[in-house]
Structure formats: C-alpha cells, structure tokens
Amino acid sequence: MIQQQCYIIGGMNIEETRRKYPTFRYQSFEVKKSSDSLSIVYHFRIASDIEFAPQVTFPLYKTTNTDNIQNFAFHLGLVEVISYWKSTCSPQFLVEAGRLTDQQISWWHDLFIHGLGEFFYKNGIDFGSKNFLTISSLQDAPEYPTVNSDPKPGDLVMVGGGKDSAVCLDVIRGVSGQKNVLLLNPTPAAINVSKTAGYNSPIIVKRELDQKLLELNRKGYLNGHTPFSAYLAFLGIFAGHIYGFKNVIVANEQSAGEGNVRYHNLEINHQYSKSYRFERLFQEYTQAYLTGGVSYFSMLRPVGELQITALYSQISRFDSYINSCNAGRGQNWCKTCPKCAFVYLVMSALMDRSRIKKIFGDDELFNSEIIQKHILNLTGIAGYKPFECVGTIEESKQALLLGYDSYQKQNLTPPAFLCQLVTTNTFKSKNVLTIKKQLKTKWSRSHFLPANYKNILKNRLEKMKI
C-alpha cells in the first residue's frame, strides 16, 4: 500500500485548516488583448492575505476569432481553480465570476472528487462526508450563454511529446483537411515530435501559475496530483473556437480507464481525466453549456497502450525525439521512474534492441533493481499499480511475455529477471501468438471517433506487421 500522510499545515491539521479557510472564491477574470496575444488573468481568493492571479496566453493571428469568448474564459478558470483549491480544501467553493445551474454544479463536484482522488488518497483526506465540498454561485453573477461556434472542418491535435502523441499524429495523416497542433508550455519533445510530423508553426499557449501557490506548497499547504487533462480539454475547446477547428483531438487510450486503488468507496485513478468516463461527461457538458460547434475526442480511445506501442513500432522517425518521462520534463529519460519502466517494458516487447538503445540510450534497464521493482508493481505481481500514465496490469504482463519472446527471436539471451518471471505460473496460460493477434483485432466500442477516423485507425491496426 502507498504510505499516506497526515498533513500538518502551519501547526494545524486538515480540519483546522478547513475551519480557518472556510471559503474559496473564484472572484473574476480579465480578458486582455494586444496586437499579438490574448491573455486571461484569473482572480481567486482564500483569505485577505491569500489571493492568486494565474494567467493563460494565446497567440493571435489574422484569422483568430476573439468574439464570444467570455464563456470559454470563465470555464477555463473553473478548471484552473482545482490546482489552487486543493491547497486548503476549503469546504465552500463560491463562484462569483459567473452563474452555474444545479446541473453544472453537480458536474463540477463530480470532477473535483474523481479528478482529485489520488490527491485525497495520498494525503489521507476523507472526501466522502456530505459537507466536504459545497459549490455555489451568486444569483446576480454574470450568465454566459452557450456559444454558436461555426468552424470549418479541421483538426487541432494536442501534443505532449510521447509515443502516443507520435502515433496519433501519424495516424491522423490519413484524414484530409486543415490541421495544426496545439502545445501548452511545450517540452523539447513536444516541439520536436510536432516538427517531425510536419507542423513547423504550432499554436503555442502559455500557462502561468501564480508563484504564491508554490510558496504555500513550500510552507506545507496541501499539494498533489490534479486532473491536468481536464484542463487540457477545456483549453482545447477554447482554442478550437478561436482558431476555427471543428475537432480537438487528443491521444488518450482505453487503458486509462483502469484505476489504481479503492479509497472511501471510490476507484482512485491517476489517469481519471484521460478516461472514457471523463471524455463522455465532458462531451455532454460542452454541448450543453459551452458549444456544440467544436468536438473533443481521443483518436486512440478504442485501443490500449500495448496496441499503441505496436503501432509505434511500425514507424521510426520519432525515435530521437519522443519522451514520456515526467521527471525528465520532456528532455531526457530518467530511467528510474515507473513511467520509464513501463515504456521500456512495452517497447522491449515489440521493438528490437537497437531501437530501444536509440530511444533510451540504454538497452539494459531490465538489470536495474529499481526498474525491476516498478515492473513488479506494473504487472501486479507485487505492490500496486503506480500512480503514473501507464497501461493496464494485464498489458504489462503481456509485454513481459512478448519481451521474453523478442529476445529469443533476436538470438539474444533474455535477462535473468525476465526469465525468472516468465517461467512462473503467472504466465503459463499466456500465448504469444494469441496476444499478437489481439493487438491487431482488439477494439473497444466506447469511443467517439467519427466513422472515417475509426476506419483509418482500424486499418492501421489490421496492417501491422508484428
């Protein structure tokens, strides 16, 4: 089990903190426009001496549509709030910047609880009481109507810089029409993957956290994981509207729906805002309260992480650039974290050792004790599934077997760690040929892909040579 912590904030426990800071206020937002940028500054307040003013800035072009953006700006502020509210977990969240219906309040309450599940778990916070979080808005607050966006057909792809982004960009080439990529505070990996895919003029958005939040963290106020992909979803819809794209596309997969642990009767999922559940609820919400003119969906939703790796194995031009390591911040693989362990594991299952070494700068990570420990957790053999963006436990088990088989087919001796695991009872019932067949045929019906996008992805799966 994960070691939980009982946080003491400035000499107070969490309940004393909630009493001291009973209300978190989303007071207002300002839209600022210059000759080349559009900025929104948000104003949040916990107490007279604790105020925040985070900012997000979009580049402006001749064709950028800055009409009717108040509702988009307001909603981006709502999801931005989560990063700041968690510092005190104030029992009241008061929205003064705009009016919310009862249905909207229910939706946002659900996102706070599910999206912060890992944060609650790791900090030992009981979020299940009736009055843990009450969300309300002022009756005389501004009311922002749904916007009638009317963009031309086109795809705006959000890129993070990992293998999933690379596969998404490669698959999307088969769809005709206007395309560009959207990068938020991009890492070198995100920029290089985009350029390699042919996007030399990406749309780059800058998000600036208020430094006071970091100061509170240093003082011991609550900190932890937030549903960042939910922020990206609202950012994407906003960008789709102002830049004129019908589709906002991400690279989240079916595997993201598997949780990590249960806590207070809730499945805690590090990847909640990458899950199908979130995508479905987000689509319903945006169509009802934002716009029906811009669609948000994941290109890779019908498939799992191991299938995505199989698709990636068919292309190589991104090998020098992709990076999924959060510790390395898109610049290098740390080769010690669970994410590095997972990507190394699944790539070893489906790619030859020379490519593995080119990507990681090392093809001997199976001999690393810390990587071995992560793999035992990833496969559910020991410990728990790590709180990282990784595949399912079953996919990691299948990758172990495929990796062992891959070594043998390259006339190489598998590492002792692989030999030891694969010869246990855990893997005796698994069949390499069956797994490879499933990689080409497994398909989830829980997705929102338009018919032509679905057909392109299915065709790519079926034609894989593995």
Secondary structure, DSSP 8 states (H G I E B T S, - for coil): -------EETTEEHHHHHHHS-EEEEEEEEEEE-SSEEEEEEEEEEETTEEE--EEEEE--TT---SS-HHHHHHHHHHHHHHHHTTTT-SEEEE-SS---HHHHHHHHHHHHHHTHHHHHHTT----STTS-EEEE-TTS-----B----EEEEEEE--SSHHHHHHHHHHTTS-SEEEEEEES--HHHHHHHHHTT-SS-EEEEEE--HHHHHHHHHT-------HHHHHHHHHHHHHHHHTEEEEEE---GGGG--SEEETTEEE-TTGGGSHHHHHHHHHHHHHHTBSSSEEEETTTTS-HHHHHHHHTT--TTTTT----TTTTTT---SSSHHHHHHHHHHHHHS-HHHHHHHHS-S-GGG-HHHHHHHHHHTTSSS---SSS---HHHHHHHHHHHHHHHHHTT----HHHHHHHTSGGGTT--HHHHHHHHHH---S-----HHHHHHHHHHHHT---
